[in-house]
Amino acid sequence: MPQTHGRRSRVAVVTGGASGIGEATCRHLAERNHRIAVLDLDGDGASRVAEELRAHGGEALGLTADVTDRPALDAAFAEIRATFGPAEILVTSAGLVAFDPFENITPERWSRLIDVNLTGTFHCCQAAVPDMVAARWGRIVTISSSSAQRGSPTMAHYAAAKGGVIVLTKSLARAYAPHGITVNSIPPSGIETPMQHRSQAEGDLPANEVMAGTIPLGHLGTPDDIAAAAAFLTSDEAGFITGQVLGVNGGAVL
Protein backbone atom coordinates (compact mmCIF):
# COMPACT_ATOMS: atom_id res chain seq x y z
CA MET A 1 0.00 0.00 0.00
CA PRO A 2 1.71 3.23 -1.07
CA GLN A 3 2.47 5.46 1.91
CA THR A 4 2.10 8.80 0.21
CA HIS A 5 0.31 10.95 2.75
CA GLY A 6 3.30 11.89 4.89
CA ARG A 7 1.33 11.61 8.12
CA ARG A 8 2.56 10.17 11.39
CA SER A 9 2.25 6.41 11.49
CA ARG A 10 -0.07 5.28 14.26
CA VAL A 11 -1.34 1.91 15.42
CA ALA A 12 -4.86 1.32 14.13
CA VAL A 13 -7.09 -1.56 15.21
CA VAL A 14 -10.02 -2.48 12.96
CA THR A 15 -12.52 -5.11 14.07
CA GLY A 16 -14.50 -6.95 11.41
CA GLY A 17 -11.55 -6.17 9.17
CA ALA A 18 -11.75 -9.28 6.99
CA SER A 19 -14.48 -8.02 4.64
CA GLY A 20 -16.81 -5.21 3.66
CA ILE A 21 -16.57 -1.92 5.55
CA GLY A 22 -13.85 -3.22 7.86
CA GLU A 23 -11.61 -4.36 5.02
CA ALA A 24 -12.03 -1.07 3.18
CA THR A 25 -11.22 0.81 6.40
CA CYS A 26 -8.01 -1.19 6.78
CA ARG A 27 -6.96 -0.13 3.27
CA HIS A 28 -7.78 3.53 3.79
CA LEU A 29 -5.89 3.67 7.09
CA ALA A 30 -2.90 1.86 5.57
CA GLU A 31 -2.84 4.48 2.82
CA ARG A 32 -2.45 7.05 5.61
CA ASN A 33 0.74 5.31 6.74
CA HIS A 34 -0.77 3.60 9.80
CA ARG A 35 0.18 0.16 11.12
CA ILE A 36 -2.94 -1.96 10.87
CA ALA A 37 -4.17 -4.70 13.18
CA VAL A 38 -6.90 -6.57 11.32
CA LEU A 39 -9.19 -8.33 13.80
CA ASP A 40 -11.95 -10.68 12.72
CA LEU A 41 -13.72 -13.85 13.79
CA ASP A 42 -12.64 -15.08 10.35
CA GLY A 43 -8.95 -15.46 11.11
CA ASP A 44 -8.08 -16.62 7.60
CA GLY A 45 -9.80 -13.54 6.19
CA ALA A 46 -7.95 -11.26 8.61
CA SER A 47 -4.64 -12.84 7.58
CA ARG A 48 -5.52 -12.41 3.89
CA VAL A 49 -6.23 -8.69 4.32
CA ALA A 50 -3.04 -8.20 6.33
CA GLU A 51 -1.02 -10.01 3.66
CA GLU A 52 -2.49 -7.80 0.93
CA LEU A 53 -1.64 -4.66 2.91
CA ARG A 54 1.93 -5.86 3.40
CA ALA A 55 2.19 -6.72 -0.30
CA HIS A 56 1.48 -3.06 -1.04
CA GLY A 57 4.12 -1.78 1.35
CA GLY A 58 2.09 -1.48 4.53
CA GLU A 59 2.61 -2.86 8.01
CA ALA A 60 -0.22 -5.15 9.07
CA LEU A 61 -1.07 -7.95 11.45
CA GLY A 62 -4.03 -10.31 11.02
CA LEU A 63 -5.57 -11.78 14.17
CA THR A 64 -8.50 -14.05 14.95
CA ALA A 65 -10.74 -12.23 17.41
CA ASP A 66 -14.26 -12.78 18.75
CA VAL A 67 -15.39 -9.43 20.13
CA THR A 68 -17.67 -11.22 22.61
CA ASP A 69 -14.71 -13.12 24.14
CA ARG A 70 -13.01 -10.59 26.42
CA PRO A 71 -9.99 -12.72 27.46
CA ALA A 72 -9.25 -13.55 23.80
CA LEU A 73 -9.71 -9.90 22.82
CA ASP A 74 -7.37 -8.76 25.59
CA ALA A 75 -4.82 -11.30 24.34
CA ALA A 76 -5.14 -9.90 20.81
CA PHE A 77 -4.53 -6.36 22.06
CA ALA A 78 -1.50 -7.61 23.98
CA GLU A 79 -0.12 -9.09 20.76
CA ILE A 80 -0.79 -5.83 18.93
CA ARG A 81 1.13 -3.89 21.58
CA ALA A 82 4.03 -6.35 21.41
CA THR A 83 4.16 -6.11 17.61
CA PHE A 84 3.34 -2.47 16.86
CA GLY A 85 2.91 -0.62 20.14
CA PRO A 86 -0.11 0.79 22.01
CA ALA A 87 -3.41 1.20 20.18
CA GLU A 88 -4.04 4.77 19.04
CA ILE A 89 -6.91 4.32 16.57
CA LEU A 90 -9.88 1.98 16.89
CA VAL A 91 -12.65 1.35 14.35
CA THR A 92 -15.31 -1.10 15.54
CA SER A 93 -16.75 -2.60 12.37
CA ALA A 94 -17.48 -6.12 13.64
CA GLY A 95 -21.21 -6.77 13.66
CA LEU A 96 -24.03 -9.25 13.26
CA VAL A 97 -27.36 -8.60 11.51
CA ALA A 98 -30.66 -10.44 11.83
CA PHE A 99 -34.23 -10.04 10.60
CA ASP A 100 -37.13 -11.27 12.76
CA PRO A 101 -40.67 -10.09 13.49
CA PHE A 102 -40.58 -8.77 17.05
CA GLU A 103 -42.85 -11.47 18.45
CA ASN A 104 -40.53 -14.16 17.05
CA ILE A 105 -37.34 -12.86 18.66
CA THR A 106 -36.16 -15.39 21.22
CA PRO A 107 -34.25 -14.30 24.34
CA GLU A 108 -31.24 -16.16 22.94
CA ARG A 109 -31.44 -14.35 19.62
CA TRP A 110 -31.85 -11.00 21.40
CA SER A 111 -28.83 -11.66 23.62
CA ARG A 112 -26.67 -12.71 20.69
CA LEU A 113 -27.37 -9.49 18.75
CA ILE A 114 -26.69 -7.37 21.83
CA ASP A 115 -23.54 -9.34 22.69
CA VAL A 116 -21.92 -8.93 19.28
CA ASN A 117 -23.01 -5.43 18.29
CA LEU A 118 -23.15 -3.57 21.60
CA THR A 119 -21.20 -5.53 24.20
CA GLY A 120 -18.54 -6.35 21.60
CA THR A 121 -18.09 -2.63 20.96
CA PHE A 122 -17.84 -2.05 24.72
CA HIS A 123 -15.13 -4.71 25.03
CA CYS A 124 -13.08 -3.25 22.18
CA CYS A 125 -13.31 0.31 23.45
CA GLN A 126 -12.44 -0.69 27.00
CA ALA A 127 -9.44 -2.66 25.74
CA ALA A 128 -8.12 0.29 23.71
CA VAL A 129 -8.89 3.30 25.89
CA PRO A 130 -6.06 2.84 28.46
CA ASP A 131 -3.46 3.10 25.68
CA MET A 132 -5.07 6.29 24.41
CA VAL A 133 -5.34 7.82 27.88
CA ALA A 134 -1.65 7.15 28.47
CA ALA A 135 -0.76 8.80 25.15
CA ARG A 136 -3.24 11.66 25.66
CA TRP A 137 -4.33 11.09 22.05
CA GLY A 138 -6.80 8.69 20.54
CA ARG A 139 -9.43 8.21 17.88
CA ILE A 140 -12.39 5.85 18.12
CA VAL A 141 -14.97 5.39 15.38
CA THR A 142 -17.88 3.06 16.01
CA ILE A 143 -19.94 1.69 13.15
CA SER A 144 -23.60 1.87 14.13
CA SER A 145 -26.57 1.78 11.74
CA SER A 146 -29.26 4.02 10.33
CA SER A 147 -31.77 1.48 11.68
CA ALA A 148 -30.80 2.72 15.13
CA GLN A 149 -31.92 6.22 14.14
CA ARG A 150 -35.21 5.41 12.46
CA GLY A 151 -36.13 1.99 13.88
CA SER A 152 -36.87 -1.15 11.91
CA PRO A 153 -40.00 -3.32 12.07
CA THR A 154 -38.10 -6.57 11.55
CA MET A 155 -34.81 -5.66 13.21
CA ALA A 156 -35.75 -4.51 16.70
CA HIS A 157 -32.88 -6.47 18.26
CA TYR A 158 -30.30 -5.16 15.80
CA ALA A 159 -31.61 -1.59 15.92
CA ALA A 160 -31.64 -1.60 19.72
CA ALA A 161 -28.05 -2.85 19.84
CA LYS A 162 -26.85 -0.26 17.34
CA GLY A 163 -28.81 2.45 19.15
CA GLY A 164 -26.84 1.49 22.23
CA VAL A 165 -23.65 1.90 20.22
CA ILE A 166 -24.60 5.49 19.39
CA VAL A 167 -25.30 6.36 23.03
CA LEU A 168 -22.12 4.58 24.14
CA THR A 169 -20.22 6.66 21.57
CA LYS A 170 -21.61 9.92 22.92
CA SER A 171 -20.92 8.88 26.51
CA LEU A 172 -17.31 7.95 25.77
CA ALA A 173 -16.81 11.18 23.84
CA ARG A 174 -17.77 13.20 26.90
CA ALA A 175 -15.80 11.01 29.30
CA TYR A 176 -12.52 11.03 27.37
CA ALA A 177 -12.43 14.44 25.69
CA PRO A 178 -10.20 15.78 28.51
CA HIS A 179 -7.67 13.07 27.57
CA GLY A 180 -7.39 14.12 23.93
CA ILE A 181 -9.53 11.25 22.67
CA THR A 182 -12.33 11.73 20.15
CA VAL A 183 -15.17 9.23 19.74
CA ASN A 184 -17.59 9.40 16.82
CA SER A 185 -20.04 7.06 15.11
CA ILE A 186 -20.92 6.35 11.49
CA PRO A 187 -24.37 4.83 10.85
CA PRO A 188 -24.24 3.44 7.31
CA SER A 189 -27.31 3.11 5.11
CA GLY A 190 -27.61 1.76 1.57
CA ILE A 191 -24.07 0.40 1.46
CA GLU A 192 -23.40 -2.60 -0.77
CA THR A 193 -21.51 -5.15 1.33
CA PRO A 194 -21.19 -8.95 1.60
CA MET A 195 -23.55 -8.78 4.59
CA GLN A 196 -26.14 -7.01 2.46
CA HIS A 197 -25.76 -9.61 -0.29
CA ARG A 198 -26.37 -12.42 2.20
CA SER A 199 -29.50 -10.69 3.49
CA GLN A 200 -30.76 -10.25 -0.08
CA ALA A 201 -30.10 -13.92 -0.85
CA GLU A 202 -32.15 -14.87 2.20
CA GLY A 203 -35.02 -12.63 1.11
CA ASP A 204 -34.66 -10.13 3.94
CA LEU A 205 -33.70 -7.17 1.77
CA PRO A 206 -34.90 -6.08 -1.70
CA ALA A 207 -32.74 -6.00 -4.81
CA ASN A 208 -30.15 -3.28 -5.33
CA GLU A 209 -32.34 -1.38 -7.81
CA VAL A 210 -35.18 -1.17 -5.30
CA MET A 211 -32.89 -0.03 -2.51
CA ALA A 212 -31.22 2.54 -4.76
CA GLY A 213 -34.62 3.98 -5.58
CA THR A 214 -35.02 5.11 -1.95
CA ILE A 215 -31.74 7.03 -1.95
CA PRO A 216 -31.74 10.65 -3.17
CA LEU A 217 -28.38 10.22 -4.91
CA GLY A 218 -29.91 7.33 -6.83
CA HIS A 219 -27.34 4.64 -6.14
CA LEU A 220 -25.98 2.50 -3.35
CA GLY A 221 -22.81 3.40 -1.53
CA THR A 222 -19.67 1.30 -1.21
CA PRO A 223 -17.54 0.23 1.76
CA ASP A 224 -14.98 2.79 0.56
CA ASP A 225 -17.51 5.56 1.20
CA ILE A 226 -17.69 4.56 4.87
CA ALA A 227 -13.96 3.92 5.09
CA ALA A 228 -13.13 7.38 3.76
CA ALA A 229 -15.29 8.96 6.45
CA ALA A 230 -13.72 6.76 9.11
CA ALA A 231 -10.22 7.66 7.92
CA PHE A 232 -11.04 11.35 8.22
CA LEU A 233 -12.55 10.99 11.69
CA THR A 234 -9.40 9.18 12.87
CA SER A 235 -7.09 11.89 11.53
CA ASP A 236 -5.41 14.83 13.24
CA GLU A 237 -7.54 17.11 11.08
CA ALA A 238 -10.69 15.84 12.84
CA GLY A 239 -9.39 16.64 16.31
CA PHE A 240 -12.25 19.07 17.12
CA ILE A 241 -14.99 16.61 16.16
CA THR A 242 -16.26 14.32 18.90
CA GLY A 243 -19.55 12.83 20.07
CA GLN A 244 -20.97 13.11 16.56
CA VAL A 245 -23.03 10.76 14.41
CA LEU A 246 -21.98 11.18 10.78
CA GLY A 247 -24.53 9.72 8.39
CA VAL A 248 -23.04 8.35 5.19
CA ASN A 249 -26.22 7.42 3.36
CA GLY A 250 -26.60 9.23 0.03
CA GLY A 251 -29.08 11.66 1.55
CA ALA A 252 -31.52 9.06 2.79
CA VAL A 253 -34.27 10.51 4.99
CA LEU A 254 -34.20 9.01 8.46
N, C-alpha and C positions, 0 to 999 in steps of 0.2 A: 504494500500500500504506500504510494508516494507520500512522503512527509514534507509537504510544501507550504504549510501554513506558518511555520516559524514560531509557533506558540510553545509555551512550556509543556513538557511532557508530564502528564499526571497519570495516576493509577485509576482506571475506570473499571467498575464492576457492572456487568449487564446480566440480569437474570432473564431466563427465557431467550438466551442469545443464540440458540441453534436454528431458529427459523423466523420468518415473518418480520415483525417490527423489531424484535430483539436483534436479529441478525443484521438488519439494515443499520440499527443504531451502533452496533459494533464496528461496522465499516466506516460510518461517518465519524465516530470518535477516533478511530485509527488514523483517518485522514487528517485529523487535528493533532497528530503526533503523540497521542496518548497510548499507554500500555494497557492492553485490554484483557480482562479476565472474563471469559465467556462461561457463564454458568447455565446449566440446563439439566432437567431430568433425563433428557436424551444425551448421555455422555458422548456417544459416537458423533452426534450432530455438533456438540460443543467443540469436540476435537477437530472436526472437519472445518468449522468456521475459523478456529484458531490457526489451523494449518494454512488456510487460504490467506489470512491476514499476514502471517509470517512470509508466505510466498511473495507477497507484494511489498515486503520491506518493513512490516510492522512487528511489534513485540506483542505476543498474545499467548494466553494460557487457557486451555479448555478443561473444564472441570464438571464432573457429574454432581448435581446438587438438587435436592428436593427441598423446596423452600418451606415445607411443613415440618422438616426434620431439623430441629434447632442444633443438636450436637453435630450433625453432619455439615450443616451450614457453617457453624463456627469453625469446624475443621477446614472447610474450604477457604474461609477468610484467613485462617492461619497460614495456609499454603500460599495464598496470594501475597500476604505480607512477607513471607520468607523469600518469595520469588521476585516480587516487584517493589514491595514496600507497602506502607499503610494506604488504605482506600481513601481516595479523595473525591471520586465521582461515583454515584450509584444511580442506575436506571433500573427500575423494577418492572420488567416486561413480562415476567412469568405469570401465566393466568390460565384459568379453566372456565369454559363456557358451557351452559346447559340451557335447554328449552323445556319447560314443563308448565302445564296449567297449575295455578297456585294450589288447588285442592289435591293435586297429585304429587306435590313435593313431599318426600319423606324426610323425617328428621335427619337421616343419614345423608341424604342428598344435600339438604340445606347445610349441614355441618361441613361437608366436603367442599362446597363452593366457598363458604366463609373461610375455611382453613387455608385453601390455596390462594384465593384472591386478596383477602384482608389480613389474616394472620400471617400468611407468608410475607406480605409486604412489611408488616410489623417486625418479623424476625430479621429481615434483610436490613431494614433501617437501623434496628437496635444493634446489629452486628457491625455496621459501618460507622455509626455516629461517633463512638469514642475516638477513632482515628481522626475524624474531622475536627472534633473539639480540641484535640491535642495540637493539631496543625493550625487552628483558628482559621480554617478555610474548608469549605465543602460545598458540593452541589448534589442535590438529590432530585430526581425526576421520577414521579410515580406515573404509571400508565393506568388510568382509570377507564371510564367508558361514558359515552353520551347517554347510555341507558340509565346511568346513575343520576343524570340531570333531568330526564323527562319521564322515567319509569318505563316499564315494559310489561305487558299483560302476560307474557309467557316466560319471563325471566326475572321473577321477583327475587329469587335467591341471588342471582348474578348481580342484578341492579343494586340490591341491598349491600352486597359485599363491596362493589365498586363505589357506592355512595360512602361507605365507611372509609375507603381509601382517600376520597376527596377530603373528608373531615380530618382524617389522620394527617394528611398533607398540610392542611391549614394549621393544625395544632403544633406540628413539628416546626413549621415555619416561624411561628411565634416563639416557641421555646428556644430555638437555636439561632435566631437572628443575632443575638448578642455575641455569638461565637464565630460569626463570619460565615455561617452556613445558610444557603438558600434552599428552599424546598418548594417545588412546584409540581403541578399535575397536568398531564395531557389526556383528555378524554376523546379518543378517536371515534369517528363515525364514518361509515361508507368507505372503509379501507379494504382493498382487496388483499387478503392474506390466506395462507394455507388453512387457518382456522375457519375463515369464512367459507372457503371451498368445501370443507368437510360439513359444515352446517347446511350448505346448499345441497350437497349430495344426500343428506339425510332428510331433506324436505323442510328444514326449519327456517330457511331464508329463501327469498325469491331470487330469480336469475339476476345477473349483473345489470341487464338493460332496465329491469324494473327498479332496482335499487338506484341506479343512476338517474332515473326519472324523478326521484324525490330530492335530488341535490341541485341547488341553484346553478352551480358551475356545469352541471350536465354530465359529469363523469365521476367514476370512483377515484379515490385517492390510492396511493401506493405506500408501502412501508417506508420508503425513502422520504415521503412527505412528513411522517411522524418523526423519523430519525433526524431530519434536518432541524425540526423544532427542538427536539431533545438536545441536539448538539449545541444549539444556541443557548438554551437554558442552562447548560452545564459550563458555559464559557465565562471568562472574566468579564466580557462585555455585558453579561446579564446579571452582574453583581447587585443591582438595585431592584431586582425583580424577585419577590418571594411571596409565598402564600397564594399564588395565582393559579387559575384553572384556564389553560390555553386550549380552546377548541380548535382542532384541525379537522374540518368537516365539510369543506366546500361550500360553506354558507348555509348548511342545513339548519332549519328552524327547530329549536329545542322546546 
